[in-house]
């Protein structure tokens, strides 16, 4: 059986070369050809000995994922649909900006966390992706974009593990893939510019801090456990207090001095002044001030199955003001690629579900929320800042 060399980090590739009777420096050469130059054929690798190239032809391959579709947004965002077999397809998104190029990568075919506001979660879960399937998204995008944009320099400066799936539930493939992204002989990305997003798998946050600390983003989306239990079911296993403590521990090894909390703004569900003030209390409870974290408020991208509505712009701005006035760095995410369903929470692909998600989601259709037309009463003692 031939090995897919996209499955190896540098240490793994060195071990593979040793089994072929080759020295480690050959693995470094090979690694550069694959990842820096985008070579897919061994005959392209001109500085490798012909004998090694012949060995590789009979024992290995560089097999990327087949592209099923490509969509380019009016704002320059590009979305690819990749075939991962078994009736499953995953989505990957490139987001160009003036000072960076960000690639949003998937880690699973589907997602088992089943967050209410995420269309991926409504498709269910099929399986984890392999290292090769994760890295293939970066390998293809980087070298396609160089040709597409007629540039020889690196195009992708940032990677966010925010595509389909919960990265920390595919830990054994995630860490080797991160090591390839960070390696100077491959993509040479900074730890500060590679972000793992998680819905809050607390034990694996601690392991990531030990094994391969990169920037961390946490999908919070609620200001109290009762609400988060409904929006992010994983909260029932790892409640907010445990999650925030894990985030504080992670800061000791993180490449940045803050953790980003993602917060999807849902009308009448989690977007009131009372919710904002609960957030401020949580942040202060786990730190003397808000400088240890940053909040990224995300406009909800509606889809019919969710039963949820996007917060009004005024509500989002008022929410942000409460957080900002309390000393918490707060941003409102600009929606990109919505015309090609490439915005946050829209990635769905095609998933051969193994989780009976439709029946489970139907039972969770109703979320207990406040009447959106009724003013929220806020206890003055609990109010941190007026709106």
C-alpha positions in Angstrom: 0.0 0.0 0.0 1.4 3.4 -1.0 1.8 6.1 1.6 0.3 9.5 1.0 3.1 11.9 2.0 0.6 14.6 2.9 -0.1 12.5 5.9 3.3 13.1 7.5 4.7 15.9 9.6 8.5 16.3 9.2 9.3 13.7 11.9 6.9 11.2 10.3 8.4 11.8 6.9 11.9 11.3 8.3 10.8 8.0 9.8 9.4 7.0 6.4 12.6 7.9 4.6 14.6 5.9 7.1 12.5 2.8 6.3 13.6 3.4 2.7 17.2 3.5 3.8 17.6 7.3 3.4 19.0 9.9 5.8 16.9 12.6 7.5 18.1 15.4 5.3 16.3 13.7 2.4 13.0 14.1 4.3 13.7 17.8 4.6 14.3 18.1 0.9 11.1 16.1 0.2 9.1 18.2 2.7 10.2 21.4 0.9 9.3 20.1 -2.5 5.8 19.0 -1.4 4.8 22.0 0.7 6.9 25.0 -0.3 6.9 24.3 -4.0 3.7 22.3 -4.4 5.2 19.4 -6.3 2.8 16.5 -6.9 5.2 14.3 -9.0 8.5 12.9 -7.8 10.2 13.6 -11.2 9.8 17.3 -10.5 12.1 17.0 -7.5 15.3 17.6 -9.3 17.8 17.6 -6.4 16.7 14.2 -5.1 18.8 11.3 -6.2 17.2 9.3 -9.1 17.4 6.1 -7.0 15.3 7.8 -4.2 12.8 9.1 -6.8 12.4 5.5 -8.1 11.8 4.2 -4.5 9.2 6.9 -3.9 7.3 6.1 -7.1 6.8 2.5 -5.9 6.0 3.3 -2.2 4.5 6.7 -2.0 2.3 9.3 -3.6 1.2 12.9 -3.1 -2.6 12.6 -3.2 -4.7 15.7 -2.7 -8.4 15.8 -2.3 -10.5 16.0 -5.5 -12.2 19.4 -6.0 -15.9 19.0 -6.6 -16.8 22.7 -6.9 -15.3 26.2 -6.6 -17.2 29.4 -5.9 -15.8 32.9 -5.9 -17.7 35.7 -4.0 -18.2 39.2 -5.2 -15.9 40.3 -2.3 -13.1 37.9 -3.4 -13.8 35.1 -0.9 -13.3 31.7 -2.5 -15.0 28.5 -1.3 -14.0 25.0 -2.4 -16.0 21.8 -2.0 -13.6 18.8 -1.6 -14.6 15.1 -2.0 -13.4 13.0 1.0 -15.2 9.8 -0.1 -18.0 7.8 1.3 -20.6 10.3 0.2 -18.9 13.0 2.2 -17.7 16.4 1.1 -16.1 19.2 3.1 -15.8 23.0 2.5 -12.7 25.2 2.8 -12.8 29.0 2.5 -10.1 31.6 1.5 -10.7 35.1 2.8 -8.5 37.8 1.2 -7.8 41.1 3.0 -5.3 43.9 2.5 -2.9 42.8 5.1 -3.4 39.0 5.2 -4.9 36.0 3.4 -6.8 33.7 5.7 -7.8 30.0 5.0 -10.6 28.5 7.0 -10.0 24.7 7.2 -12.3 21.8 8.1 -11.3 19.1 10.5 -14.2 16.7 10.3 -16.9 15.6 7.8 -19.8 17.1 9.7 -19.8 17.9 13.4 -21.0 16.0 16.4 -21.4 19.0 18.7 -24.7 20.1 17.1 -24.7 23.8 18.0 -28.2 25.3 17.2 -26.9 28.2 15.1 -24.5 26.3 12.9 -25.7 24.7 9.6 -22.8 22.2 9.8 -24.2 20.8 13.1 -27.6 20.3 11.5 -26.0 18.0 8.9 -24.7 15.6 11.5 -21.4 13.8 11.7 -19.7 11.1 9.6 -16.0 10.9 10.5 -12.8 12.6 11.4 -10.5 13.8 8.6 -7.0 12.4 8.3 -3.8 14.5 8.5 -3.6 14.4 4.7 -7.2 15.5 4.3 -6.6 18.5 6.6 -3.3 19.5 5.1 -4.6 18.9 1.5 -6.9 21.9 2.0 -3.9 24.2 2.7 -1.7 22.5 0.1 -4.2 22.9 -2.7 -5.4 26.4 -1.7 -1.8 27.9 -1.4 -0.6 26.6 -4.7 -3.8 27.2 -6.6 -3.8 30.8 -5.4 -0.2 31.4 -6.4 -1.2 30.5 -10.0 -4.6 32.2 -9.8 -3.1 35.5 -8.6 0.2 35.1 -10.6 2.3 35.4 -7.5 5.3 33.4 -6.3 5.3 34.6 -2.7 3.2 32.9 0.0 -0.4 33.9 -0.2 -1.9 32.3 2.9 -0.6 34.1 6.0 -3.3 32.9 8.5 -5.0 29.6 9.1 -8.2 29.2 11.2 -9.4 25.8 12.1 -13.0 27.1 12.0 -14.4 25.1 9.1 -16.6 22.0 9.4 -16.1 20.0 12.6 -14.8 20.4 16.2 -11.0 20.3 15.8 -10.3 19.1 19.4 -12.4 16.0 18.8 -10.0 15.0 16.0 -6.9 15.7 18.1 -4.7 12.9 16.8 -4.8 14.3 13.3 -5.0 18.0 14.3 -1.6 18.2 16.0 0.5 16.7 13.2 -1.4 19.0 10.8 -0.6 22.0 12.9 3.1 21.0 13.0 3.2 20.9 9.2 1.6 24.4 9.0 4.2 25.8 11.5 7.3 24.1 10.1 9.7 26.5 8.4 10.4 23.8 5.7 6.7 23.7 4.9 4.4 26.7 5.3 6.3 28.5 8.0 3.2 30.0 9.7 3.5 31.9 13.0 1.9 30.3 16.0 0.1 33.6 16.5 -1.4 33.3 13.0 -2.7 29.7 13.3 -6.0 29.6 15.3 -7.8 26.5 16.7 -11.4 27.2 17.4 -13.3 24.9 19.9 -16.7 24.7 21.3 -15.1 23.9 24.7 -13.5 20.4 24.9 -11.8 21.3 28.2 -9.3 18.4 28.6 -8.1 18.8 25.0 -7.5 22.6 25.5 -5.1 21.6 28.2 -3.4 19.0 26.0 -3.1 21.4 23.1 -1.3 23.8 25.4 1.2 21.1 26.2 1.6 19.7 22.7 1.3 22.5 20.2 0.1 25.8 21.5 -1.3 28.1 18.9 -3.9 30.9 19.1 -7.1 29.8 20.7 -10.7 30.8 19.9 -13.6 29.5 22.0 -17.2 29.4 20.8 -18.9 30.8 23.8 -22.3 32.2 22.5 -24.0 32.4 25.9 -23.6 34.3 29.1 -24.9 31.5 31.5 -25.0 27.8 31.6 -28.8 27.4 31.2 -28.7 29.2 27.8 -25.4 27.6 26.7 -26.8 24.1 27.4 -29.4 24.8 24.7 -27.1 26.6 22.2 -24.0 24.5 22.6 -24.9 21.0 24.1 -21.2 20.3 25.0 -21.7 22.8 27.8 -23.6 20.1 29.8 -20.3 18.2 30.0 -18.0 21.2 30.3 -19.8 24.2 31.8 -18.7 27.8 31.5 -16.8 28.0 34.7 -14.6 25.0 33.8 -14.2 26.3 30.3 -13.0 29.7 31.4 -10.6 28.2 33.9 -9.1 26.1 31.1 -8.7 29.2 29.0 -6.8 31.0 31.8 -4.5 28.0 32.1 -3.9 28.0 28.3 -2.7 31.6 28.5 0.4 30.5 30.3 1.7 28.8 27.1 -0.3 30.6 24.3 1.5 32.6 21.7 -0.9 35.5 22.3 -1.7 37.1 25.7 -5.4 36.7 25.2 -8.1 34.1 24.2 -10.7 35.1 21.7 -14.3 34.3 22.5 -16.7 33.9 19.5 -20.2 35.1 20.2 -23.0 34.6 17.6 -25.6 37.3 18.0 -29.1 35.8 18.1 -32.1 38.1 18.4 -33.9 37.9 21.7 -31.8 34.9 22.7 -28.4 36.1 23.8 -28.2 39.8 22.7 -29.7 41.8 25.5 -28.0 44.3 27.9 -28.6 41.7 30.7 -26.6 39.1 28.7 -23.8 41.6 28.1 -23.6 42.4 31.8 -23.5 38.7 32.6 -20.5 38.4 30.2 -18.7 41.2 32.0 -19.2 39.6 35.4 -17.9 36.3 34.0 -14.8 37.9 32.6 -14.1 39.8 35.8 -14.7 36.7 37.9 -11.9 34.9 36.0 -9.5 37.9 35.9 -9.1 41.3 37.4 -9.8 43.0 34.1 -10.9 42.1 30.6 -7.4 42.3 29.0 -7.0 38.5 29.1 -9.7 38.0 26.5 -11.2 39.4 23.4 -14.8 39.1 22.2 -15.7 38.7 18.5 -19.4 39.4 18.0 -20.6 37.4 14.9 -23.8 38.4 13.0 -25.8 35.2 12.7 -26.2 33.8 9.2 -29.8 32.5 9.2 -30.9 29.1 7.8 -34.5 27.8 8.0 -33.8 24.7 10.2 -32.3 26.8 13.1 -35.5 28.7 14.0 -33.2 31.6 15.0 -33.0 35.2 13.8 -30.1 37.6 13.4 -29.8 40.3 16.0 -30.6 43.9 14.9 -27.5 46.0 14.2 -28.5 48.4 17.0 -28.6 45.5 19.5 -25.2 44.3 18.4 -23.6 47.8 18.7 -25.2 48.3 22.1 -23.9 44.9 23.3 -20.4 45.7 22.1 -20.5 49.1 23.9 -21.3 47.4 27.2 -18.3 45.0 26.8 -16.0 47.7 25.5 -16.9 50.2 28.2 -16.0 47.5 30.8 -12.5 47.2 29.3 -13.1 44.1 27.2 -11.6 44.3 23.7 -14.6 43.8 21.4 -14.9 43.5 17.7 -17.9 42.9 15.4 -17.0 40.5 12.6 -17.6 41.7 9.1 -19.6 39.1 7.1 -17.6 37.7 4.1 -18.7 35.4 1.4 -22.3 35.2 2.3 -23.4 35.2 -1.3 -21.7 31.8 -1.8 -22.7 30.4 1.6 -19.1 30.8 2.9 -19.7 33.0 5.9 -19.4 31.9 9.5 -21.8 29.1 10.4 -22.8 28.5 6.8 -20.3 25.7 5.8 -22.3 22.5 5.3 -20.7 20.4 2.5 -22.3 17.0 2.2 -22.3 14.6 5.1 -23.3 10.9 5.3 -24.7 11.4 8.8 -24.3 8.6 11.4 -25.9 10.4 14.3 -29.6 10.7 13.7 -29.2 14.5 13.9 -32.6 15.4 12.4 -34.6 13.8 15.1 -32.4 15.2 17.9 -32.5 18.7 16.4 -36.3 18.5 16.1 -36.6 17.8 19.8 -34.4 20.9 20.5 -36.2 23.2 18.1 -37.7 25.4 20.9 -35.3 27.4 23.0 -36.6 29.2 26.1 -36.0 32.9 25.3 -37.1 36.2 26.5 -39.9 38.0 24.6 -37.9 40.1 22.1 -40.4 42.9 22.4 -40.4 43.1 26.1 -37.8 45.3 27.9 -35.3 43.3 29.9 -35.3 44.3 33.6 -31.8 44.6 34.9 -31.0 44.6 38.6 -29.0 47.8 39.2 -26.6 46.0 41.5 -25.8 43.6 38.6 -25.4 46.3 36.0 -21.8 47.0 35.1 -22.4 49.6 32.5 -25.5 51.3 31.1 -26.1 50.7 27.4 
